Amino acid sequence: MKNLIFLVVLLVGVACQGPEGPMGPPGEDGEIIASKAFEIEVDFTPANNYAHLEEYGFNVLASDVTLVYALWGTQNGKDIWRLLPQQVFFEEGLLQYNFDFTNVDVNIFLDATFPLSLLESEWTNNQVFRVVVVPADMVGRPNYADYEATMKRFRLTDKDFQKRK
């Protein structure tokens, strides 16, 4: 009886093994699968059409995703970051901080339902943004609007953001 049980267990164990799956797609030579990040300070003016185009300065794959956070204020000495797009309502209408990106650069811009020339400098000058490039294999369901959770997920700290002008 023991031999029969041993034989059944052995057969079940062998029957559960399958062939090895197909090989995955080849990786990019020399690519590092890690988030890259930097910080920029921007002045939105009529001269730059209320937009700022920033080249990454490092290799970004076409499948990677870019996130942009705006420094929205401080509370108890701690910076408050908000994921773009962000909207602000004025008597004149709606202002939106927004962005788009390619695998070469990120474009941060203002859009409004009223003439942007009506904005006071606090909304256009010295605006600080943090740009985070997320490798495609890390894109998923996380809530990227939660700045602290995003930084923790990608093991980023304030020291990881190179300031650019």
ROKENU-593341 format. One line per field, with one value per residue (C-alpha): residue number from 1; x, y, z. Coordinates in nm, 2 decimals, always signed. Each point is the difference from the previous one (the first is absolute). Last residue first. Layout:
! residues N
k NUM | ...
c1 X | ...
c2 Y | ...
c3 Z | ...
END
This chain:
! residues 165
k 165 | 164 | 163 | 162 | 161 | 160 | 159 | 158 | 157 | 156 | 155 | 154 | 153 | 152 | 151 | 150 | 149 | 148 | 147 | 146 | 145 | 144 | 143 | 142 | 141 | 140 | 139 | 138 | 137 | 136 | 135 | 134 | 133 | 132 | 131 | 130 | 129 | 128 | 127 | 126 | 125 | 124 | 123 | 122 | 121 | 120 | 119 | 118 | 117 | 116 | 115 | 114 | 113 | 112 | 111 | 110 | 109 | 108 | 107 | 106 | 105 | 104 | 103 | 102 | 101 | 100 | 99 | 98 | 97 | 96 | 95 | 94 | 93 | 92 | 91 | 90 | 89 | 88 | 87 | 86 | 85 | 84 | 83 | 82 | 81 | 80 | 79 | 78 | 77 | 76 | 75 | 74 | 73 | 72 | 71 | 70 | 69 | 68 | 67 | 66 | 65 | 64 | 63 | 62 | 61 | 60 | 59 | 58 | 57 | 56 | 55 | 54 | 53 | 52 | 51 | 50 | 49 | 48 | 47 | 46 | 45 | 44 | 43 | 42 | 41 | 40 | 39 | 38 | 37 | 36 | 35 | 34 | 33 | 32 | 31 | 30 | 29 | 28 | 27 | 26 | 25 | 24 | 23 | 22 | 21 | 20 | 19 | 18 | 17 | 16 | 15 | 14 | 13 | 12 | 11 | 10 | 9 | 8 | 7 | 6 | 5 | 4 | 3 | 2 | 1
c1 +1.80 | +0.05 | +0.00 | +0.09 | -0.27 | +0.14 | +0.09 | -0.37 | -0.04 | -0.10 | -0.05 | -0.23 | -0.29 | +0.09 | +0.00 | -0.34 | -0.14 | +0.11 | -0.14 | -0.34 | -0.14 | +0.19 | -0.26 | +0.14 | -0.16 | +0.29 | +0.30 | +0.32 | +0.09 | -0.04 | +0.27 | -0.13 | +0.15 | -0.05 | -0.01 | -0.01 | -0.13 | +0.07 | -0.18 | +0.23 | -0.23 | -0.35 | -0.26 | +0.17 | +0.07 | -0.37 | -0.20 | -0.19 | +0.26 | -0.14 | -0.31 | -0.30 | -0.12 | +0.35 | +0.29 | +0.35 | +0.28 | +0.25 | +0.16 | +0.21 | +0.28 | +0.16 | -0.23 | -0.29 | -0.20 | -0.31 | -0.06 | -0.27 | -0.05 | -0.37 | -0.16 | -0.38 | -0.20 | +0.01 | -0.12 | +0.28 | +0.00 | +0.33 | +0.05 | +0.28 | +0.11 | +0.24 | +0.08 | +0.01 | +0.30 | -0.02 | +0.34 | +0.05 | +0.08 | -0.33 | -0.19 | +0.15 | -0.14 | -0.10 | +0.33 | -0.12 | +0.04 | +0.07 | -0.02 | +0.16 | -0.07 | +0.25 | -0.09 | +0.19 | +0.31 | +0.17 | +0.37 | +0.14 | +0.01 | -0.38 | -0.06 | -0.22 | -0.26 | -0.16 | -0.33 | -0.18 | +0.06 | +0.37 | +0.01 | -0.35 | +0.15 | +0.00 | +0.30 | +0.12 | +0.20 | +0.11 | +0.04 | +0.13 | -0.09 | +0.10 | -0.18 | +0.19 | +0.03 | +0.35 | +0.05 | +0.34 | -0.13 | -0.38 | -0.16 | -0.10 | -0.36 | -0.08 | +0.09 | -0.29 | -0.12 | +0.18 | -0.20 | -0.23 | +0.03 | -0.31 | +0.00 | +0.34 | -0.14 | -0.33 | +0.20 | +0.22 | -0.29 | -0.18 | +0.31 | +0.05 | -0.36 | +0.03 | +0.33 | -0.16 | -0.29
c2 +7.57 | -0.35 | -0.15 | -0.37 | -0.19 | -0.31 | +0.18 | +0.07 | -0.38 | -0.27 | -0.37 | -0.04 | -0.12 | +0.25 | +0.30 | -0.11 | -0.05 | +0.35 | +0.16 | -0.16 | +0.09 | -0.30 | -0.23 | -0.34 | -0.20 | -0.08 | +0.15 | -0.16 | -0.20 | +0.31 | +0.19 | +0.31 | +0.33 | +0.24 | +0.38 | +0.23 | +0.35 | +0.34 | +0.31 | +0.31 | +0.23 | -0.07 | -0.03 | +0.23 | +0.24 | +0.10 | -0.15 | +0.23 | -0.07 | -0.36 | +0.13 | -0.19 | -0.36 | -0.11 | -0.22 | +0.00 | -0.22 | -0.26 | -0.18 | -0.31 | -0.12 | -0.28 | -0.31 | +0.23 | +0.20 | +0.21 | +0.24 | +0.20 | +0.29 | +0.11 | +0.33 | +0.03 | +0.32 | +0.38 | -0.03 | -0.25 | -0.38 | -0.19 | -0.33 | -0.26 | -0.24 | -0.10 | -0.19 | +0.22 | +0.05 | +0.15 | +0.09 | -0.05 | +0.29 | -0.04 | +0.02 | +0.12 | +0.09 | -0.14 | -0.12 | -0.15 | -0.37 | -0.14 | -0.36 | -0.15 | -0.35 | -0.24 | -0.20 | +0.23 | -0.07 | +0.30 | +0.06 | +0.28 | +0.38 | +0.02 | +0.29 | +0.27 | +0.20 | +0.28 | +0.16 | +0.33 | +0.10 | +0.02 | +0.38 | +0.04 | -0.12 | -0.32 | +0.01 | -0.35 | -0.17 | -0.35 | -0.32 | -0.34 | -0.36 | -0.34 | -0.32 | -0.32 | -0.27 | +0.09 | -0.03 | -0.11 | -0.23 | +0.01 | -0.32 | -0.29 | -0.10 | -0.30 | -0.36 | -0.23 | -0.21 | -0.31 | -0.31 | -0.12 | -0.16 | -0.10 | -0.36 | -0.07 | +0.09 | -0.19 | -0.31 | +0.01 | +0.05 | -0.29 | -0.23 | +0.09 | -0.08 | -0.34 | -0.08 | +0.08 | -0.24
c3 -1.49 | +0.11 | +0.35 | +0.01 | +0.19 | +0.16 | +0.32 | +0.07 | +0.03 | -0.25 | +0.07 | -0.29 | +0.21 | +0.28 | -0.23 | -0.14 | +0.34 | +0.11 | -0.31 | +0.02 | -0.35 | -0.13 | +0.15 | -0.09 | -0.28 | -0.23 | -0.15 | +0.14 | -0.31 | -0.21 | +0.19 | +0.18 | -0.08 | +0.29 | -0.06 | +0.31 | -0.07 | +0.16 | -0.12 | +0.03 | -0.19 | -0.15 | +0.28 | +0.25 | -0.30 | -0.02 | -0.29 | -0.24 | -0.27 | -0.01 | -0.18 | +0.13 | -0.03 | +0.10 | -0.09 | +0.15 | -0.12 | +0.09 | -0.30 | +0.07 | -0.22 | -0.21 | +0.06 | -0.05 | +0.26 | +0.07 | +0.28 | +0.19 | +0.24 | -0.05 | +0.05 | +0.00 | -0.03 | +0.06 | +0.36 | +0.05 | +0.03 | +0.02 | -0.17 | +0.03 | -0.27 | +0.14 | +0.32 | +0.31 | +0.24 | +0.35 | +0.14 | +0.38 | +0.23 | +0.20 | -0.32 | -0.33 | -0.33 | -0.34 | -0.13 | -0.33 | -0.08 | -0.35 | -0.09 | -0.31 | -0.14 | -0.16 | -0.31 | -0.24 | +0.21 | +0.17 | -0.03 | +0.21 | -0.04 | +0.05 | -0.24 | +0.15 | -0.19 | +0.20 | -0.08 | +0.06 | -0.37 | +0.07 | -0.05 | +0.15 | +0.32 | +0.22 | +0.23 | +0.08 | +0.28 | -0.07 | +0.20 | -0.12 | +0.01 | -0.14 | +0.09 | -0.05 | -0.26 | -0.12 | -0.37 | -0.12 | -0.27 | -0.02 | +0.11 | -0.23 | +0.01 | +0.23 | -0.07 | -0.04 | +0.30 | +0.13 | -0.05 | +0.27 | +0.34 | +0.18 | -0.14 | +0.17 | +0.34 | -0.06 | -0.11 | +0.31 | +0.24 | -0.17 | +0.02 | +0.37 | +0.08 | -0.18 | +0.18 | +0.33 | -0.08
END
